[in-house]
Amino acid sequence: MPTRRRFLALAAALSATACNSRARAVPPGSPARPLELLVLGGTGFIGPHLVRHAVARGHRVTIFTRGRRQAELPDGVVRLVGDRDGQLGALAGKRWDVVVDDSATRPAWVEQSTQLLKDQVGRYLFTSSTGVYYPYLQRGADESWPVRLDPTDPEDGSEAYGVAKARCEREVLQTFGERGLVVRPTYIVGPGDTTDRFPYWPVRLQRGGDVLAPGRRDDPVQLVDVRDLAEFMLKLLEDGRSGVYNVAGPREPLTMPQFLEAARAAVNPAARLVWVDDYAFLEAHEIVDAVPWVMLKGNDLGHMSVRNDRAVAAGLRFRPLADTVRDTLAWWPSVPAERRDAPAFAIKPEQEARALADWRARG
């Protein structure tokens, strides 16, 4: 467990940046010129944050969705309806300065949209994933590392996902060249999360009591607040950037103990962390990940050690971790009751209770 001195230093660092985070609530300055921005998606997780930030910056935004999901977006946002898989008619004959492809997981979708839009838009930004580096056999992946374009194991879902994203990237960069942009986020967290991965921690820590804390004391973790990602994506477009950027936070390396100590301080200092650092024990209790922590071995050895230097140099900024944790907890009650009542948390209450009892029995 971190010493009191290390914990106080971490808390001081979080507090020192809090004012800066609050100042960013209103986007500073204005872009050189307003952009006509097309978002393929816009009503999921990243999209609403991106759209709201873009409108606040003075840009004109159009979204293209299937119309099945509604999101609270600013007045004036133009909504086009269609389908990524062959129903792109609503986009034909129109022009935009930039497009953000925020909803593609299939290369065929990206091929269709890039071919249609290559002469209708200036720049094309694709939201990919650090999953393109899978298997993470080494630590320290940067944008120069090769990515896998062909699967080798049909049973490996992580590989299939990474290969699909890598092929999507290839479509964008081959079609748009210097006008193409790719961001590779790590685990995206924060208000509006469409998964139950990260919300587990603020919800569990708020409940208090003995909280199972998995992982070795030096296990690194990585995450990025969805709002920091959205702001960075727009900045890349405003600055006319091109190329590939890993979007992994925080700025400095963060271990699982540091993450949980900071999260606990943010929502419930009375919660008691019970550290379980034995990988074999955790595997026996089917606890192999609890985002932002994953078990770092085998194909996941370098999962949480992706380099972010290039993105930081291009203006990627990070709000305090405490803000992300608190804001996620504040947002959670707005989630539909059926989801909150049966969340897909990585660690179930009965599973945690059994593991804690067995851990104590080991002495």
N, C-alpha and C positions, 0 to 999 in steps of 0.2 A: 504494500500500500504506500502511496506517496507520503513523504514526510510532511509535517505541518508547514515547514518552510517552502517546499515545492508547491503545496496546495495554495498557500497565500500568494506566492508569486504568480501562479496561474490566474487566481481570482483578480489580482491587481491588473494583469494584462487584459482580462476581459473587461474590467471596469474602465480602463484607460481608453478603450475603443468604443465604448457605449455611446458617447456624445457624437462621435463620427457617424455611427450607425443611425442615430436619430436624425442627424442632418441630412442623410441620404434619403429620408422619407419623401422629400420633394426633390425631383431631379434637378441638379444644379445647371444653370446656364441653358442655352438653347443650341441645337445643332446648327451647323453652317447653313443647311437648308432642310426644309421638311422633306421627308421621303414618302413615296407611295409604297406601302409595305403590304405584301400578300403573305398571309400565314396559312399554310396547309395544315389545318387543325385549328387550334385556338380555343377549344373548350375543355381540354383535358387538365393536365397538371401544369406543365410549363406555359402553355398557351395563354391562359388568362392573365398571368403575371406579366408576360411579354407584351400582350396587347395593351394592358393598362399602363405599363411603363412607357410604351411607345407613344400612346396618345398624350400622356402627361408631358412628353418631350416635344410635342407639337407635330408628330407624324400622322399621316392619314392611313388607316388600316382597313384592309379587307381580309375576312377569314373565309376559308373554304372547308366545309364540313358536310357530313351526311345529314345534319339537322336532327340527330337523335338525342343530343345532350345539350342542355342549355347552360349558359354561364353568365354571370353578372359582368357585363362589359360596358364600357362607356358609350354614351350616345354618339352617334355618328359612325360607328363601326359598320362597315358594309358586310352583309352576310350572304355568301354564295353557297348553294347546295349542290352536291354531287357525290361522287364516290371515287376514291383513289384508283380503283380497279376498273378502268375503262369508261368511266362516266365523268369526263373532264370538260364537257361541253360548256359549262358556265364560265370556264377560264379562257375560252377561245376568243381571239380578237381583242383582248384587253392588254394593257401595258402597266407594268409596275417597275419601280426602281430596284427593289430587292424582294426576294422571296425567302421565307423561312419554312423549311420542310420539317415540321415538328411532329409528324404522325406516321412516318414510314418505317416499317420493319421488314418489308419485302422488296427486294431489288427490282422486281417487275413494276412496282408502283413508282419507284424513283425513275426508272427508265422512261415510263410514260410521261411523267410530269416534266422531266428535264428536256425530253425531245419536244414536247409541246411548247415549253416556256423559254427555250434557249434564245429565241429572237424577240421575246416579249418582256424580258426582265434584264436588269443590269447584273445583279449578283445573286447567287443562290447559296444559302446557308443550310447545311444539313445537320440535324442533331443526331449524332452517333452515340458511341459509348466506349468507355475504356475496356468493355468486353471484347473489343477487337484484338486485344493483346493476349486473350486466352489461348492456350494454357499459360498461366503466369509462372513460368518455370524459374524466372530470375526476378530480382527486385530492381527497381529504378527505370522502368519503361519510359521512354520519351517518344516524341513524334517521329523520330527516325527509325524506330524499330519496325521490322516487317510485320505484316498482319497476315492471317491465314484466310485464303480465299476459297479453299476447298476443304470440306469436312473429312475427317478420318475415322470418326466413331459415330455411327448413326444413333447410338443410345445416349450420347452426351448432349444434353440440352444446352449447356453453357457454350459448347463449341458451336452448335447450330446457330445460336443467337449471335455470337461474335462474327461468324462467317457471313451471316445475312447482313449485318451492319457494315462489315468491310466491303461487301459487294455493292451496297447502297452508296457508300463513299466513292467507290470507283466510278459509278455512273455519274455522280456529280462532278468529280474532278476531271474525268475524261471529256465530258460534254462542255463544261464551263471553263476549264483551264484556270487562268489567273483570276477569273471572276467567280471561282468556286471557293467555298468556305466549309470547313468541317469542325465541329466542336465535339469532343469526346468527354462527356461528363462521367464522373464516378457515381456513387449512389446519390440520387437527388432527394433532398428531404425538405420539410417545411410545411406550412399551411397549404391545404389543397391536395395533399398526397393521395394518390389513387391506390396506393398499396398500404398494408398495415405493418410494414417492416419497421420503419423508424418510430412511428407513433408509440410502439410498444414501450420505449424507454420513458418518455415523459409520463405516460399513463401509469406505468408500473411504479415509478419512483414517487409519484403523487400518492399512490395507495399506501406506500410506506411499509414498515415492518422489515423483516429480513429479505433482502433482494439478492438473488443469485447473480453474481458478476462473473461472467465466463472469460477465460483467456489467460494467457501468460502475461506477466507484468510488463513485458516490453513489446507486446503485440501492437503494431501500428494500426490505426484506423483512418479511413478517409471518407469524406462526404462533402456535398456542396449544397448550400441553401438555394432553393429554386429561384429565389428573388435575385441572388447574386449571379446565378447562371443567366437569367433573363436579361439583367442589366449588362452583363458582359457580351452577350450575343448582340444586343443592339449597339453597343459601343463598337464592336468589330465592324458592323455594317456602316455606322456613321463615319468611322475612320477609313473606310474603303480597304479593309484588310483582305488578305486571301490566305489560303493554306489551311493547316491543321493545328488544333490547339487542344491539349489535355486540360480539362476543367475539373481539377481535384483540389479539395481543401482539407484542412486549413492551410494557411500560408506556410507555417512551420510544422514539422512532424508532430503528430499527436498519438499518444498511446491510449489503449482502452482504459486503463486506470485514470488517466487525465481526463478523458471524455466523461466517464461516469462520475468522477468527483465534481466536475464542473456542472454536469447536468443535475446532479443531486443538489448542489448548492443553489441552482436556479429555481427548482420547483419544490424541494422538500428536504432540507438539511437533516431532518430527523430520521430519514430512511437509513437502514443499516446495510451496507454492502458486505456480502459474504463471498470472498474471492475463491473461485474454483479454477485452478490453473492446470489441472491434469487433463490433457487432451483425450487420453484413453477413457477416463471416467466420463467426460462430457459426451464422447461418442456413444458410450454404453447407455447413456440417458437420452440419446438422440438430440443433443444440443450441439449443433455444428455451425450455426450462424445466428446472429442476432444483430442485424445491421445497426451501426456501422461495423460491428465485429464479424469476421469470418475466421474459421479455423485455417491458419496459414501453414499449409503443407501440401505436398504433391502439386497438382495443377493450380492450386491457389497460393503457392508460396509467396509470390510477389504481388498478390491481388491488391494490397493496400499500400503499395510503395511506388505509385505512378508519379512521375515528375511533372510539376506544374510551372516550371521556370518560364517557358515561352508565353504562357497565358498571363502570368503575373507581369511580365515585361510589357505585354500589350494592354494592361489595365485591369486585369481581373482583381476584384477586391472582395474581402470577406467580412461579413458582419459578425459580431460576437456570437460564439456558440450559445451562450446563455439566452440570447434573443431568439435564436432558432428553436431551442427547446421550449421556452415559455410560449412563443407564438404558436407552436404546434399544439401544445396543450390547450391553449385558449381556443384554437380552431376546432379541436376534436369534438366538442359537444354539438357542433353544427352538422356532423356526419349523420346520415340516416340512422335511426335507432336500430334497425335490423343489423346493420354493420357493426355498430358499437356493442350490441349485445352478444355478437358472436364474431369477434374480430379474428382475422387470420394471423394472430401473433406467433412468432417463432417459438416462444416458450409459453406453454399453457400453465395455468395456476397449479393444477394437480401434478404436472410434470416437474415444475419447479419445487413443489413441496417434497416430492419423492427424492429428487436429487439432493436437496438440502439435508433431508433426514439421513440419507446414505452417506453424504459427505461428513456429517457430524459423527456418524457411527464409525467412520474410519479414524476419527480422532485427529 
